[in-house]
Amino acid sequence: EFRVRLEIKYLGKRSKIDFVYDGTPKWTHATEVGGTCSSHGVIELFQKLLN
């Protein structure tokens, strides 16, 4: 399992998101770094892209 952490500036706020990859052809999931709502809505945008 691999994790990639991205720091993203979105609407003037910085968000950190960990993406998890388990060797399958697709990234497995994304997790907010810092707890629920810490990404200021960015996680929801990525979850839509992952699904």
N, C-alpha and C positions, 0 to 999 in steps of 0.2 A: 504494500500500500504506500502510495506517495501523497504528499500534501504540498500544495503550492499556495503561498500566501500573497495576496495582492492588496496593495493599499491604493484606494481609489478616491479621487476627489470628485464629488458629485454635488452640485448645487451649493458649492462653497463649504461643504463639510467633508472631512476625511473619514473613510470607512475601511476596515480591514476584513477581508473574507478569505477563509481557507477553502480551497478546492481539493477534493479527495479523489484519487484515481486508484483503482484496484487491478489494473491490467486489462480490463475489458475495453472494447472499442470506444467507450463513452465515459466521460467523467462521472463519478458515482454520485456525489452530492457536494453542496457548498454549505459552510457554516460561518456564522458571524463570530468574529473575534471580539470578545468583550461582553458577550451576553445578548439576550434578546433586545431587539430594536436599536442596537448600537451601530448598525449600518445605515440608519436613516433612510430605509426603503430600498437600498441598493440590492440587498439579498433577494427581495421579491422579484426584481427585474431579472437577476441571474437565474432564479428558480424557474421562471417562465421559459427562459432559453434552454435550460437543461431538460425540461420535460417535453 
